[in-house]
Every structure is written in structure tokens, then in C-alpha cells.
């Protein structure tokens, strides 16, 4: 017999909510929350659905944050079962979003229902911040909602993000921070010409090559106790007309920084320009900061989460800042303590994405105990 969490996870997975579409997931969640005494506010910003929902009064405010959107499933023929038909096989719940992160949302809701039933007069407030734009551009999701909440004077004390943080076994890793993320867009300007007459042209790919080598081997920082060293990676290089006998006139290069708290985005931008200026070519360069690094080193939220994992699993979770970005990057700058805790991330964004059924009840219990530890 399937548990309440598994049942709700299946209902959510069955909704084809490819980013930025919500496909009715938030309506389902809001209905469950309303039955628990929550006040729901649906915030549609541009083409993105967001849900802000709270129960209780005053401070402290614990927010459960997550996203209903998923990445595209790709070719359905590569899946062993239809990606939006939740299927349980060999103890695994399979479907797009099973791990990232509809199972966490289901666990949030079921844990909340239990908590409200057990502690109807809990202290402070319990809130939900759910978006359908985490897997996409993320302009009109959590970032936009946080801007509105800040304008209203809302102060989130603790935010628990349901991202799949676990690696080998459920609850073994809690993300207590994330590296910063910044994209760079470099256009190297050359002179187009015929490949048989290179002296009449300037090949921008050739011009850029030594600069790319210098940037890719540069030590930006050494990291620290919480963050690995800052990394620089080329993600795209585009140049040429498609013809084999034409020297291109421009080369477009996209690169990415994942950076620690040892360096600022502004410092990385200046150091990049300093490197490029050492070489003899014209260029245009712009940057896009996708998120600043954040760290929740200690405090009530860390203590509550670690205790919850220990009580449910019997082992000590690791605090980690590894991995990509999450919507926690939009919440942490307001002064909130932010953690990420959820199921295994082994199959996220993959064909046949899945999560262990038994793990979902454990995650639900962890969430319930965190609520108890902080608001009971």
C-alpha cells in the first residue's frame, strides 16, 4: 500500500510541468495547505506561476521552498516507462521530477499536515514559497517573489529547500550553502578572409586560443573550509560561416565561473579583463551574475536539520556546499538561514529519473522533525 507521500508524489509527477509550466501542481498543493489553515497567495509573474502561503502569526518564520517545474523529458522512447506516468518498479518511483523535486514537495505537504494536526497552535509561522521557474531562466520565480516579500517587509528566518541533496543514502548530505554562479560572454573580433590568404585576415579563434589557455589555467583562489576553489569553464565556442574556406570574422565564447566566498564577482570580472588585455585583439565582454555564494555555517536551522536526520537514519549528515545553484541563492541574501535537504540526486535530469519509495517516508519524517524542532 502506497503512503500518503508516495500518492501525492505520483499526482504531481503525472502533471507535465515542463519549465516554466506548472500544469496545476501548485493548485493541488494550495488546496492541501488551505485545508490546514494556510492562507494562499498565487503570484503569476509574466508567464511563471508562484505560490506564497503562510500559517500562523509573527516570527519566527520557517519557509519550505521548492519548485514544481521539471526539465524536459527528452525522447520518451528512451524511457523504460512514460516519463509523466508515475511508475513503481522494484521499490523505485520513476518519472520526470521524481527526484527533482516533486517527491520533496509531496513530503513537505504530508509532513506539514501531520505537524499542524499535532501542533495546531505552533509558534511563529510556517510558510511555502513554490515556483515553476527554477529549471528555466529563473527571472520571474523565487527571485521576483523575494523582491516582493522584501518590499512588504517580510523577514524569513529559516528556509528549507527541498532540493535532492543526498548522494549515497538518504539524508547523508545537507547543503548548507552554494557557490556563486556567473556567466561570461566574450566576442573576439577578427577580420574575415579566405583561408588561402591568411595574411589578409585575422582569425579570431587563433587570437583567442592563448587567452583561453591563460584563463583556464589560472588559479582564482584556493577555496576555504566550506567551499572548493573557484572554477572557470568554457561552455560554448561559436565561430565560422559553415564554409571550409572562410576565416571567420568573430568568435563568440561563453564561459562560467562557480566561485567561492574568497572572491567577489566584481574581482573575477576585473581579473578576466586583465588577462584578456595582455593579448593583442579587440573584444567585447559582458557578464551575467546568476547567483552570489551563500553559507549557513551554524545556527538553529542547521542544528534542527542535523538532529532530524540523526533521529531518522541514525547517522551524522555531512554539511556540503558542492553542486550547482538553487533558489536558495535568492533567499539567503535577505539574512535567512538556508539549507537544502532531500532525496538522492543520482538520477536527476536523467532518463528514467527515479527515487526509492522507502526514502520518501524517511524524508517526510525528517521534514516533520525539523518543523517540530523549530516551531513546536
C-alpha positions in Angstrom: 0.0 0.0 0.0 1.4 3.4 -1.0 2.0 6.0 1.6 0.4 9.5 1.6 3.7 11.0 0.4 4.1 8.5 -2.5 0.5 9.0 -3.5 0.9 12.8 -3.7 4.3 12.5 -5.4 2.6 10.4 -8.1 -0.2 13.0 -8.5 2.5 15.7 -9.0 4.6 13.7 -11.4 1.6 12.9 -13.6 1.3 16.7 -14.3 3.6 17.6 -17.3 5.0 20.7 -15.7 8.0 21.3 -18.0 9.5 24.7 -17.1 8.0 27.2 -16.8 4.6 25.5 -16.9 3.1 24.5 -13.5 0.4 22.3 -15.0 -1.8 22.6 -11.9 0.7 21.3 -9.4 0.5 24.5 -7.2 -3.3 24.4 -7.2 -3.1 20.8 -5.8 -0.6 21.9 -3.2 -2.5 25.0 -2.3 -5.7 23.0 -1.8 -4.0 20.7 0.7 -2.5 23.7 2.5 -5.8 25.6 2.7 -7.3 22.6 4.5 -4.5 23.0 7.1 -5.4 26.7 7.7 -2.9 28.3 5.3 -3.6 31.5 3.5 -2.6 31.1 -0.1 -1.5 33.8 -2.5 -1.0 32.9 -6.1 1.6 35.2 -7.7 1.7 34.9 -11.5 4.6 37.0 -12.7 5.0 37.2 -16.5 4.5 33.5 -17.6 5.5 32.0 -14.2 3.2 30.6 -11.5 4.3 31.1 -7.9 2.7 30.2 -4.6 3.2 32.1 -1.4 1.4 30.5 1.5 1.6 31.0 5.3 0.0 29.8 8.5 0.3 31.3 12.0 1.4 34.7 13.2 4.6 36.7 13.9 8.1 35.4 14.0 10.0 33.1 13.6 9.1 32.3 10.0 10.1 28.9 8.6 9.7 28.7 4.9 9.6 25.4 2.9 10.8 26.3 -0.6 10.8 24.4 -3.9 9.7 24.2 -7.5 7.1 22.4 -9.5 8.7 22.7 -12.9 10.9 20.0 -14.3 13.4 19.8 -17.2 12.2 18.3 -20.5 12.0 14.5 -20.6 13.7 14.2 -24.0 12.8 11.3 -26.2 10.1 9.3 -24.5 11.3 6.2 -26.4 14.5 6.2 -24.3 12.5 5.8 -21.1 11.5 2.4 -19.9 8.1 3.8 -18.9 6.4 7.0 -20.0 8.1 9.9 -18.2 4.9 11.5 -17.0 3.2 8.3 -16.0 4.5 7.7 -12.4 5.5 4.0 -12.1 6.7 2.0 -9.2 9.1 -0.8 -10.1 11.5 -2.7 -7.8 10.9 -0.3 -5.0 11.6 2.8 -7.1 9.2 5.6 -8.1 10.0 6.5 -11.7 9.1 9.6 -13.6 10.3 13.1 -14.6 10.6 15.1 -11.4 10.6 12.1 -9.1 13.9 13.2 -7.5 14.0 16.8 -8.7 11.8 17.7 -6.8 8.2 16.6 -6.7 8.8 13.9 -4.1 10.2 16.6 -1.8 7.2 18.8 -2.4 4.9 15.8 -1.5 7.0 15.2 1.6 6.7 18.8 2.6 2.9 18.8 2.4 2.4 15.5 4.2 4.8 16.4 6.9 3.0 19.8 7.2 -0.4 18.1 7.5 0.9 16.0 10.3 2.7 18.8 12.1 -0.4 21.1 12.0 -2.5 18.3 13.3 -0.1 17.6 16.2 0.7 21.3 16.9 -2.2 23.4 15.8 -1.0 26.3 17.9 2.6 26.2 16.9 4.7 29.3 17.5 5.5 31.7 14.7 4.7 31.0 11.1 5.1 28.2 8.7 5.3 29.2 5.0 5.6 27.9 1.5 7.4 29.5 -1.4 6.9 27.4 -4.6 7.8 28.4 -8.1 7.5 27.0 -11.6 10.7 28.7 -12.9 13.6 27.1 -11.1 14.8 24.9 -14.0 14.4 27.8 -16.5 15.7 31.4 -16.6 14.6 31.9 -13.0 13.8 35.6 -13.5 10.1 35.5 -12.6 10.2 32.8 -9.9 11.7 32.9 -6.4 13.8 35.9 -7.2 10.8 38.0 -8.1 8.7 36.7 -5.2 11.5 37.5 -2.8 11.7 41.1 -4.2 8.0 41.5 -3.5 8.2 40.0 0.0 11.2 42.2 0.8 9.2 45.2 -0.3 6.4 44.2 2.1 8.9 43.9 5.0 8.6 40.1 5.3 11.6 38.5 7.0 12.3 34.8 6.6 14.2 33.4 9.5 14.8 29.9 8.1 14.3 28.4 4.7 14.4 24.7 3.9 14.8 24.0 0.2 13.7 20.5 -0.9 16.4 20.0 -3.5 17.8 16.4 -3.8 20.9 16.8 -1.6 21.6 13.2 -0.8 24.3 11.3 -2.6 24.8 7.6 -1.4 21.9 7.3 1.1 19.0 9.4 2.1 20.0 12.3 4.4 23.7 11.7 4.1 24.3 15.3 2.8 22.7 18.6 3.8 23.6 21.5 1.6 24.4 24.5 3.8 25.5 26.8 1.0 26.2 27.1 -2.6 28.9 28.6 -4.8 28.2 31.7 -6.7 27.5 31.4 -10.4 28.4 33.9 -13.1 28.4 33.6 -16.9 30.7 35.5 -19.3 30.0 36.3 -22.9 33.2 37.1 -24.9 33.2 38.2 -28.5 36.7 38.2 -30.1 36.8 40.4 -33.2 39.0 39.4 -36.2 39.0 40.0 -39.9 37.2 37.6 -42.2 39.0 36.4 -45.2 40.0 33.5 -47.4 41.9 30.6 -45.8 44.4 30.7 -48.7 45.3 34.3 -47.8 45.7 34.3 -44.1 47.9 37.4 -44.2 44.8 39.4 -45.3 42.7 38.2 -42.4 42.8 37.8 -38.6 41.5 34.6 -37.3 39.6 35.3 -34.0 39.8 31.7 -32.9 43.6 31.7 -33.2 43.7 35.1 -31.4 41.5 33.8 -28.6 43.3 30.5 -28.1 46.2 31.7 -25.9 43.8 33.8 -23.8 41.5 30.9 -23.2 44.5 28.8 -22.2 45.6 31.5 -19.7 42.1 31.8 -18.2 41.6 28.0 -17.9 44.9 27.5 -16.1 44.6 30.5 -13.8 44.3 29.9 -10.0 41.4 32.2 -9.0 41.5 31.3 -5.3 42.3 28.3 -3.0 38.7 27.9 -1.6 38.2 27.6 2.1 36.9 25.2 4.8 33.4 25.4 3.3 34.0 25.9 -0.5 36.2 24.4 -3.1 38.4 26.6 -5.2 36.7 28.8 -7.8 36.5 27.2 -11.2 36.5 28.6 -14.7 34.9 26.5 -17.6 34.3 27.2 -21.2 30.8 26.1 -22.1 30.4 27.2 -25.8 32.5 28.4 -28.7 30.8 29.5 -31.9 32.6 30.9 -34.9 32.7 30.5 -38.7 30.3 30.7 -41.6 30.0 27.0 -42.1 32.2 27.1 -45.2 35.6 25.4 -45.1 37.5 28.1 -47.0 36.5 31.1 -44.9 38.4 32.5 -42.0 35.7 33.8 -39.5 35.4 37.4 -38.6 34.3 36.8 -35.0 34.4 34.1 -32.3 31.8 34.0 -29.6 32.8 32.3 -26.4 30.6 31.6 -23.4 32.2 30.6 -20.1 31.1 30.1 -16.5 32.5 30.8 -13.1 31.5 28.8 -10.0 33.0 30.9 -7.2 33.6 30.7 -3.5 33.3 33.3 -0.8 37.1 34.0 -1.2 36.5 36.2 -4.2 33.7 38.5 -5.4 32.1 38.6 -8.8 33.5 42.1 -9.4 37.0 40.8 -8.7 36.6 37.9 -11.1 35.3 40.3 -13.8 38.3 42.6 -13.4 40.8 39.8 -13.4 39.3 38.3 -16.5 39.7 41.7 -18.3 43.3 42.0 -17.1 44.1 38.6 -18.6 42.4 39.5 -21.9 44.2 42.8 -22.1 47.5 41.0 -22.2 46.7 39.8 -25.7 46.6 41.7 -29.0 42.9 41.5 -30.1 39.8 43.5 -29.9 36.9 42.1 -27.9 33.6 42.8 -26.2 32.8 41.2 -22.9 29.8 41.2 -20.7 28.9 39.2 -17.5 25.7 37.9 -16.1 25.7 37.1 -12.3 23.3 34.1 -11.8 23.7 34.0 -8.1 26.0 35.0 -5.2 27.6 32.4 -3.0 25.9 31.8 0.4 26.7 29.9 3.5 24.7 28.9 6.6 27.5 27.9 8.8 25.7 27.3 12.1 22.5 28.1 14.0 19.1 26.8 14.8 18.3 25.5 11.3 21.5 23.5 11.0 21.0 22.1 14.4 17.4 21.2 13.8 18.1 19.5 10.4 21.2 17.5 11.6 19.2 16.3 14.7 16.3 15.3 12.4 18.5 13.3 10.1 20.2 11.6 13.0 16.9 10.7 14.6 15.5 9.2 11.4 18.6 7.5 10.0 21.0 7.0 12.9 23.9 8.6 11.1 25.6 12.0 11.1 24.9 14.0 7.9 27.7 15.9 6.1 27.3 19.6 5.5 28.3 20.5 2.0 28.3 23.4 -0.5 29.1 21.3 -3.6 27.0 21.1 -6.7 25.2 23.7 -8.8 22.9 26.5 -7.8 19.5 26.5 -6.3 16.8 29.0 -5.5 18.3 29.3 -2.0 20.6 31.9 -3.6 17.7 34.3 -3.8 16.6 33.8 -0.2 19.9 33.8 1.6 20.8 37.5 0.8 17.8 38.6 2.9 19.5 37.3 6.0 17.7 34.0 6.2 19.4 30.8 7.2 19.1 28.4 4.3 19.5 24.6 3.9 18.8 22.1 1.3 17.7 18.6 2.2 16.0 16.0 0.0 16.3 12.5 -1.6 19.2 11.1 -3.7 20.3 13.2 -6.6 21.8 10.3 -8.6 19.3 10.3 -11.4 18.2 14.0 -11.6 17.7 15.3 -15.1 18.4 11.8 -16.5 16.3 9.4 -18.5 14.4 7.1 -16.1 14.7 9.6 -13.2 13.7 7.8 -10.0 13.7 7.8 -6.2 13.5 5.0 -3.7 9.9 4.7 -2.4 11.2 3.9 1.2 13.2 7.1 1.1 10.2 9.3 0.7 8.7 8.4 4.1 12.1 9.0 5.7 12.4 12.4 4.0 8.8 13.2 5.2 9.8 12.2 8.8 12.9 14.4 8.6 10.8 17.4 7.5 8.3 16.8 10.2 11.0 16.7 12.9 12.6 19.9 11.6 9.3 21.7 12.0 8.9 20.3 15.5 12.4 21.3 16.4 11.9 24.8 15.3 8.2 25.7 15.8 6.7 23.3 18.3 
